[in-house]
Amino acid sequence: MPRLSRTVFIALVPVLLALGLAACSPLGTLNALTPASASERTDGLSYGDDPRQKLDVYRPPVAHGAAPVVVFFYGGNWVSGERADYAFIGRSLAAHGIVTVVADYRLYPQVRYPDFLKDAAQAVAWAKRHAAQYGGDPQRLFVMGHSAGAYNAAMVALDPRWLAAQDMTPADLRGWIGLAGPYDFLPVENTTTRPVFHFPDTPPDSQPVRHVSRLSPPALLIAARSDSLVNPQRNTGHLAQALRAQQVPVTELYYDRVNHATLIGSVAAPLRWLAPTLDDVARYVLAAKGREEPVAYRTSGAGR
């Protein structure tokens, strides 16, 4: 079982037992119970030459003008993950009128930091070039991720080196969304993560919080109050503070009834009662006006 799938399974066992579905793969169950009819998928598209450099595109079945585009990166501690396991993300966002790109990227031990960031930026550049082909608006481009994927999204949005290699800048992003992301985690404590980031010689500039500037794109940061894997105050809280200090628009939400794993699971149809993750992400993307016109939006998810 992949690392994230094991975490999700443990977190979801009580819920799946209640639904009579615990014998199924947890991510497979979320996909199976999230309707595919409200989206159209084009899968297995290459954004690079490596077999891991592929992506799937989910789009609304009925076009109402060019739609915003979200590029999503899953978690898995940079050692595991498959885009097919996250069809529920693409289906759910597409059902809200958002063209969604779910991308694979190279993992450890094939690569270490920063090569997976090169992949992330390459996938975002692909989305910008091809957005119109799938009904998307390249001028309304967002990057989003959960856990390790939120780190990837943050680094693409905040550290201009990665998009620069693709002839882009963070200004090409209308905004970015991070779910339970590690943004400030030195020294590296997780033994699985250590070799990924060259421990004990982890570069200080590997931390997203170090790249915040007044030119950073707006952000929606969401975390679970009870997250035993990625400390929400040290990571989400510190990054939000750094963004505000640079007068960058940031929306910061914390939910009560989810944990690190079920936060992303709450995007899927059977678990939406746990938290309004999907609604908050969709509302942010659909309403975002860009750096010059920050969205008037609540700054706390207290009591959720």
Legacy VTK file of the C-alpha trace (Angstrom):
# vtk DataFile Version 3.0
C-alpha trace
ASCII
DATASET POLYDATA
POINTS 304 float
0.000 0.000 0.000
1.479 3.424 -0.900
2.545 5.580 2.027
-0.232 8.151 1.690
-2.791 5.420 1.021
-1.791 3.712 4.295
-2.217 6.980 6.166
-5.562 7.647 4.525
-6.705 4.094 5.214
-5.957 4.356 8.947
-7.702 7.705 9.136
-10.712 6.569 7.140
-11.308 3.118 8.664
-14.063 4.318 11.062
-15.821 6.169 8.256
-15.483 3.317 5.793
-16.713 0.798 8.353
-19.778 2.931 8.863
-20.327 2.922 5.114
-19.636 -0.811 4.825
-16.675 -0.158 2.526
-13.575 -0.864 4.631
-12.620 -3.872 2.470
-12.026 -1.548 -0.486
-8.964 0.538 -1.234
-9.668 3.852 0.550
-8.656 6.107 -2.323
-10.349 3.766 -4.774
-13.509 3.998 -2.689
-13.403 7.798 -2.755
-13.017 7.697 -6.525
-15.806 5.155 -6.929
-18.234 7.247 -4.866
-17.391 10.583 -6.497
-19.507 10.849 -9.670
-17.629 10.995 -12.947
-20.644 12.166 -14.946
-20.070 15.841 -14.115
-16.635 15.872 -15.747
-14.803 14.712 -18.843
-11.302 13.235 -18.543
-8.383 13.087 -20.930
-5.709 10.901 -19.351
-2.094 9.939 -19.831
-0.890 13.177 -21.406
2.884 13.683 -21.358
4.416 16.923 -20.164
7.977 15.521 -20.312
9.977 12.535 -21.487
10.060 10.519 -18.260
7.297 7.921 -17.680
6.387 9.731 -14.452
5.901 13.033 -16.275
2.275 12.485 -17.183
-0.997 14.140 -16.257
-4.758 13.819 -16.574
-7.102 16.687 -17.450
-10.645 16.924 -16.049
-12.974 19.501 -17.521
-16.612 20.488 -17.091
-18.835 18.683 -19.616
-20.615 21.919 -20.516
-18.590 25.036 -21.266
-19.724 28.430 -20.013
-16.814 30.403 -21.358
-13.170 29.778 -20.585
-12.832 28.187 -17.140
-10.169 28.725 -14.491
-7.441 26.076 -14.418
-6.061 24.306 -11.337
-2.936 22.125 -11.456
-3.042 19.666 -8.524
-0.144 17.781 -6.905
-0.844 14.952 -4.438
1.119 14.100 -1.303
3.024 10.955 -0.329
6.204 12.283 1.299
7.851 12.519 -2.156
8.213 8.709 -2.167
4.780 7.525 -3.359
1.629 8.560 -5.185
-0.274 8.009 -8.427
-2.452 10.513 -10.241
-5.159 7.891 -10.858
-5.769 7.695 -7.087
-6.854 11.341 -7.132
-9.538 11.226 -9.792
-11.949 12.462 -7.099
-10.051 15.763 -7.031
-10.366 16.287 -10.775
-14.003 15.203 -10.879
-15.011 17.359 -7.923
-13.376 20.563 -9.144
-14.546 20.025 -12.732
-18.102 19.654 -11.445
-17.682 23.176 -10.034
-16.660 24.576 -13.415
-12.867 24.316 -13.020
-10.528 22.659 -15.515
-8.280 20.490 -13.347
-4.909 18.969 -14.150
-3.761 16.117 -11.868
-0.059 15.522 -12.428
2.399 12.796 -11.518
5.974 13.792 -10.758
9.215 11.915 -10.188
9.738 10.500 -6.706
12.584 9.393 -4.439
14.770 7.355 -4.952
14.616 8.180 -8.668
15.172 11.834 -7.812
15.771 14.048 -4.790
15.179 17.723 -4.088
14.876 19.798 -6.217
14.109 17.635 -9.270
10.449 17.070 -8.412
10.042 20.855 -8.374
11.346 20.983 -11.919
8.602 18.499 -12.809
5.965 20.563 -11.017
6.941 23.726 -12.880
6.999 21.824 -16.161
3.468 20.530 -15.532
2.261 24.059 -14.745
3.862 25.362 -17.939
2.123 22.587 -19.893
-1.195 23.640 -18.383
-0.652 27.255 -19.372
0.242 26.328 -22.957
-2.620 23.856 -23.405
-5.360 25.354 -21.219
-7.410 26.730 -24.092
-7.423 23.339 -25.812
-9.383 21.941 -22.853
-11.679 24.899 -22.304
-9.447 26.627 -19.777
-8.304 30.209 -19.421
-4.479 30.436 -19.214
-4.862 33.832 -17.536
-6.732 32.203 -14.613
-4.150 29.615 -13.667
-3.767 28.212 -10.124
-1.513 25.604 -8.556
-2.769 23.434 -5.687
-1.493 20.560 -3.587
-1.929 18.473 -0.460
0.878 17.634 1.987
4.085 17.084 -0.053
2.093 18.253 -3.061
1.279 21.482 -1.231
5.017 21.960 -0.738
5.491 21.552 -4.496
2.737 24.060 -5.157
4.200 26.525 -2.657
7.676 26.354 -4.120
6.401 26.828 -7.667
4.369 29.834 -6.517
6.944 31.430 -4.215
10.417 30.568 -5.533
10.730 32.068 -9.024
13.593 29.768 -10.043
11.346 26.893 -11.040
8.917 28.722 -13.320
11.778 30.793 -14.760
13.158 27.599 -16.283
9.833 27.360 -18.171
9.859 31.025 -19.293
7.213 31.843 -16.687
7.076 33.774 -13.427
4.884 33.482 -10.309
2.952 36.447 -11.735
1.548 33.991 -14.294
-0.419 32.417 -11.428
-3.699 33.969 -10.347
-3.166 32.294 -6.973
-2.281 29.031 -5.246
-3.894 26.660 -2.734
-2.059 24.670 -0.084
-3.722 21.914 1.977
-1.787 20.773 5.061
1.527 21.672 3.491
5.013 21.539 5.051
6.403 25.014 4.437
8.891 25.433 7.300
10.304 22.075 8.439
14.030 22.422 9.155
15.709 20.502 10.619
14.126 17.531 8.855
12.809 15.135 11.503
10.931 12.570 9.408
13.303 9.702 8.629
11.635 9.028 5.287
11.931 12.663 4.263
15.574 13.076 5.261
17.221 11.464 2.219
14.816 13.257 -0.104
16.214 16.590 1.140
19.900 15.570 1.464
19.893 15.434 5.278
21.962 16.586 7.161
22.921 19.023 4.392
19.397 20.163 3.550
19.629 23.478 1.697
18.032 26.293 3.733
16.445 27.652 0.554
14.427 24.443 0.227
11.866 25.999 2.607
8.895 27.821 1.028
8.668 30.322 3.885
12.071 31.711 2.869
10.822 32.749 -0.577
7.904 34.974 0.365
8.063 38.428 -1.202
5.712 41.286 -1.987
5.460 39.808 -5.510
4.181 36.421 -4.299
0.781 35.423 -5.712
-2.296 35.324 -3.433
-2.771 32.156 -1.406
-5.499 30.031 0.129
-4.006 27.994 2.994
-6.093 25.259 4.613
-5.111 22.935 7.443
-6.603 20.596 10.018
-6.360 21.821 13.580
-5.542 18.252 14.633
-2.681 17.346 12.304
-0.097 15.061 13.882
2.026 14.816 10.723
2.485 18.451 9.654
2.199 20.966 12.474
-0.407 23.482 11.267
0.795 26.452 13.303
4.462 26.082 12.433
3.765 25.529 8.746
0.448 27.037 7.641
0.463 29.657 10.387
4.052 30.814 9.847
3.646 30.999 6.094
0.418 32.997 6.405
2.167 35.445 8.726
5.063 35.835 6.305
2.688 36.511 3.416
0.735 39.107 5.375
3.978 40.808 6.402
4.632 41.349 2.681
1.024 42.516 2.143
0.229 39.485 0.006
-3.488 38.508 0.115
-3.846 35.251 2.027
-6.882 33.330 3.241
-6.119 31.041 6.187
-8.640 28.346 7.174
-8.513 25.652 9.853
-11.036 22.815 10.156
-11.919 20.887 13.296
-13.357 17.553 12.130
-10.519 16.431 9.859
-6.896 15.367 10.240
-3.947 15.411 7.841
-5.340 12.630 5.652
-9.072 13.220 5.860
-8.590 16.860 4.882
-7.933 15.815 1.283
-10.497 13.026 1.578
-13.162 15.598 2.388
-13.050 16.771 -1.230
-14.626 13.450 -2.257
-18.395 13.066 -2.304
-18.830 10.631 0.628
-16.720 12.705 3.055
-17.778 16.266 2.298
-19.710 16.375 5.548
-16.364 16.448 7.374
-15.278 19.871 6.111
-16.198 22.445 3.411
-12.853 21.957 1.652
-14.274 21.632 -1.848
-16.642 24.573 -1.494
-13.927 26.822 -0.052
-11.406 25.914 -2.763
-13.944 26.296 -5.571
-15.199 29.607 -4.221
-11.658 30.937 -3.952
-10.735 29.910 -7.488
-13.934 31.143 -9.091
-13.886 34.486 -7.259
-10.169 35.305 -7.390
-9.388 38.572 -9.145
-5.618 38.452 -8.913
-2.858 40.268 -7.062
-4.258 43.731 -7.765
-7.785 42.893 -6.592
-7.576 40.524 -3.596
-10.735 38.622 -2.781
-12.713 39.778 0.250
-12.929 36.467 2.077
-13.012 35.187 5.626
-9.698 34.492 7.362
-10.709 31.749 9.780
-12.457 28.433 9.587
-12.944 28.250 13.324
-15.675 25.949 14.477
-15.702 23.911 11.264
LINES 1 305
304 0 1 2 3 4 5 6 7 8 9 10 11 12 13 14 15 16 17 18 19 20 21 22 23 24 25 26 27 28 29 30 31 32 33 34 35 36 37 38 39 40 41 42 43 44 45 46 47 48 49 50 51 52 53 54 55 56 57 58 59 60 61 62 63 64 65 66 67 68 69 70 71 72 73 74 75 76 77 78 79 80 81 82 83 84 85 86 87 88 89 90 91 92 93 94 95 96 97 98 99 100 101 102 103 104 105 106 107 108 109 110 111 112 113 114 115 116 117 118 119 120 121 122 123 124 125 126 127 128 129 130 131 132 133 134 135 136 137 138 139 140 141 142 143 144 145 146 147 148 149 150 151 152 153 154 155 156 157 158 159 160 161 162 163 164 165 166 167 168 169 170 171 172 173 174 175 176 177 178 179 180 181 182 183 184 185 186 187 188 189 190 191 192 193 194 195 196 197 198 199 200 201 202 203 204 205 206 207 208 209 210 211 212 213 214 215 216 217 218 219 220 221 222 223 224 225 226 227 228 229 230 231 232 233 234 235 236 237 238 239 240 241 242 243 244 245 246 247 248 249 250 251 252 253 254 255 256 257 258 259 260 261 262 263 264 265 266 267 268 269 270 271 272 273 274 275 276 277 278 279 280 281 282 283 284 285 286 287 288 289 290 291 292 293 294 295 296 297 298 299 300 301 302 303
